[in-house]
Amino acid sequence: MNIDNLVRMANRIGAFFEAMPDRQEALQDIAQHIKRFWAPRMRRELLAHVDEQHGDGLDDVVLVALRQHRALVD
C-alpha cells in the first residue's frame, strides 16, 4: 500500500483520538485502533516508515502513540 495513504489514514485516526482529555489514553487508543482495524501488512509498512523515515508526515500524536505503544501495533 502507498505510504502516503497510510500516513493520511493514521493522521485521521490521530486527529479523532487527540480530542480525548486524557492524552495517555488517547495514545493507547490510537495504537489499539491501528492494531484492530489495519491488516498486518499495513501495520508493518507504517512501522517501517517510522523506523526508516522517522515517521515523516505523521502528526506528532500518531508518532508518539506508535513509539510508546509499538508492542500493541506489532
C-alpha atoms as a printed R data frame, in Angstrom:
   type eleno elety resid chain resno       x      y      z
1  ATOM     1    CA   MET     A     1   0.000  0.000  0.000
2  ATOM     2    CA   ASN     A     2   1.151  3.538 -0.665
3  ATOM     3    CA   ILE     A     3   2.826  5.004  2.437
4  ATOM     4    CA   ASP     A     4   1.232  8.392  1.795
5  ATOM     5    CA   ASN     A     5  -2.200  6.796  2.138
6  ATOM     6    CA   LEU     A     6  -1.179  5.014  5.334
7  ATOM     7    CA   VAL     A     7   0.174  8.252  6.795
8  ATOM     8    CA   ARG     A     8  -3.006 10.108  5.860
9  ATOM     9    CA   MET     A     9  -5.207  7.404  7.419
10 ATOM    10    CA   ALA     A    10  -3.076  7.259 10.583
11 ATOM    11    CA   ASN     A    11  -3.261 11.051 10.917
12 ATOM    12    CA   ARG     A    12  -7.071 10.923 10.664
13 ATOM    13    CA   ILE     A    13  -7.151  8.351 13.452
14 ATOM    14    CA   GLY     A    14  -4.829 10.547 15.496
15 ATOM    15    CA   ALA     A    15  -6.991 13.628 14.960
16 ATOM    16    CA   PHE     A    16 -10.034 11.758 16.219
17 ATOM    17    CA   PHE     A    17  -8.399 10.462 19.393
18 ATOM    18    CA   GLU     A    18  -6.379 13.627 20.073
19 ATOM    19    CA   ALA     A    19  -9.590 15.327 21.255
20 ATOM    20    CA   MET     A    20  -9.737 12.994 24.250
21 ATOM    21    CA   PRO     A    21  -8.975 14.740 27.549
22 ATOM    22    CA   ASP     A    22  -6.591 12.002 28.748
23 ATOM    23    CA   ARG     A    23  -3.565 12.110 26.445
24 ATOM    24    CA   GLN     A    24  -2.127  8.775 27.588
25 ATOM    25    CA   GLU     A    25  -5.450  7.077 26.947
26 ATOM    26    CA   ALA     A    26  -5.620  8.721 23.528
27 ATOM    27    CA   LEU     A    27  -2.139  7.472 22.622
28 ATOM    28    CA   GLN     A    28  -3.019  3.933 23.635
29 ATOM    29    CA   ASP     A    29  -6.333  4.098 21.775
30 ATOM    30    CA   ILE     A    30  -4.593  5.193 18.568
31 ATOM    31    CA   ALA     A    31  -2.283  2.181 18.735
32 ATOM    32    CA   GLN     A    32  -5.145 -0.181 19.593
33 ATOM    33    CA   HIS     A    33  -7.283  1.136 16.746
34 ATOM    34    CA   ILE     A    34  -4.491  0.543 14.232
35 ATOM    35    CA   LYS     A    35  -3.934 -2.968 15.615
36 ATOM    36    CA   ARG     A    36  -7.644 -3.865 15.451
37 ATOM    37    CA   PHE     A    37  -8.577 -2.438 12.085
38 ATOM    38    CA   TRP     A    38  -5.433 -2.477  9.941
39 ATOM    39    CA   ALA     A    39  -4.115 -5.522  8.137
40 ATOM    40    CA   PRO     A    40  -0.737 -6.818  9.350
41 ATOM    41    CA   ARG     A    41   0.948 -5.675  6.137
42 ATOM    42    CA   MET     A    42  -0.343 -2.129  6.618
43 ATOM    43    CA   ARG     A    43   0.932 -2.062 10.206
44 ATOM    44    CA   ARG     A    44   4.348 -3.388  9.150
45 ATOM    45    CA   GLU     A    45   4.650 -0.740  6.438
46 ATOM    46    CA   LEU     A    46   3.704  2.046  8.826
47 ATOM    47    CA   LEU     A    47   6.189  0.881 11.477
48 ATOM    48    CA   ALA     A    48   8.903  0.528  8.828
49 ATOM    49    CA   HIS     A    49   8.168  4.125  7.817
50 ATOM    50    CA   VAL     A    50   8.619  5.203 11.443
51 ATOM    51    CA   ASP     A    51  11.940  3.327 11.627
52 ATOM    52    CA   GLU     A    52  13.353  4.250  8.229
53 ATOM    53    CA   GLN     A    53  11.919  7.731  7.622
54 ATOM    54    CA   HIS     A    54  11.423  8.813 11.241
55 ATOM    55    CA   GLY     A    55   7.672  8.906 10.609
56 ATOM    56    CA   ASP     A    56   7.912 11.706  8.061
57 ATOM    57    CA   GLY     A    57   4.450 13.218  7.588
58 ATOM    58    CA   LEU     A    58   2.903 11.645 10.663
59 ATOM    59    CA   ASP     A    59   1.306 14.016 13.134
60 ATOM    60    CA   ASP     A    60   3.091 14.172 16.469
61 ATOM    61    CA   VAL     A    61   0.286 12.433 18.356
62 ATOM    62    CA   VAL     A    62   0.442  9.438 15.982
63 ATOM    63    CA   LEU     A    63   4.211  9.223 16.076
64 ATOM    64    CA   VAL     A    64   4.269  9.318 19.877
65 ATOM    65    CA   ALA     A    65   1.490  6.701 20.032
66 ATOM    66    CA   LEU     A    66   3.374  4.362 17.711
67 ATOM    67    CA   ARG     A    67   6.631  4.759 19.598
68 ATOM    68    CA   GLN     A    68   5.162  4.422 23.085
69 ATOM    69    CA   HIS     A    69   2.791  1.572 22.231
70 ATOM    70    CA   ARG     A    70   4.671 -0.214 19.478
71 ATOM    71    CA   ALA     A    71   4.110 -3.591 21.146
72 ATOM    72    CA   LEU     A    72   0.358 -3.112 20.699
73 ATOM    73    CA   VAL     A    73   0.763 -2.461 16.981
74 ATOM    74    CA   ASP     A    74   3.351 -5.147 16.086
